[in-house]
Amino acid sequence: MAGFPTRRRRKKDFPAQGKISELRPLTKDPSRIGIKIEGGYVGSLPMDKVDALDLSEGKYLTPAFMRQLRDAIEEADCRWQALNLLSYRPRSVAEIRRRLKAKGFSKYLVERIIAWLLDKGYLNDAEFARAMVRSKTEGSKPLGSFVLRRKLLQAGVDDENIAVVLGEIESEYQNCRRAGEDALKRYRDLDKRKARQRLYAYLARRGFPVDDIKMVLLELEQQLGRDEAEEG
């Protein structure tokens, strides 16, 4: 909408009453209608909400109706901000909560929008965790369960969902082996013992269990130029 600000008006700056001077679809999102009161932009609403509130140009809004409009704009904007965040990538409930609060929305409204997102299936911590695990275990540099657990905790996923999702990893050993084979290329020119130490440390940093690391090192002994007698 040409000449209309992109930010909503803060509650304290919202007019107490006044006449609707303009209703027009936003240029970037025609499904949303920008609203001006006495020439000042106050925010936007989805078309169905405009119809539900029976808004029209020239309509005078009393203080009570203005509060209703203000709350409707605030809720619509919070909902839009949440959906916009989710349009880029899956996110956890905790991240959506944090991001919306950082944008200045009230705790009550944020929790209301989160409940709506959960009900619609747009937010699902188990699916979010699965997507993260898939992205971190594919390719030649996968992560192990210890690092994955830490990253999921940092993203706000609870212990129950983490346990379920990490338990679904089909073969952590194969992931460890793939990571080891990729890293081995960097250590071929090193002293044999040092190469083995570096490889062990690398796989440990990536979060793989010790038993899996030891098994991978045994299988890669020949490529490291060492025999199993030197294992200890």
Secondary structure, DSSP 8 states (H G I E B T S, - for coil): -TT--SS---GGGS-SSEEEEEEEE-SS-TTEEEEEETTEEEEEEEHHHHHHTT--TT-EE-HHHHHHHHHHHHHHHHHHHHHHHHHHS---HHHHHHHHHHTT--HHHHHHHHHHHHHHTS--HHHHHHHHHHHHHSSSS---HHHHHHHHHHTT--HHHHHHHHTT-S-HHHHHHHHHHHHHHHHTTS-HHHHHHHHHHHHHHTT--HHHHHHHHHHTHHHHT--GGG--
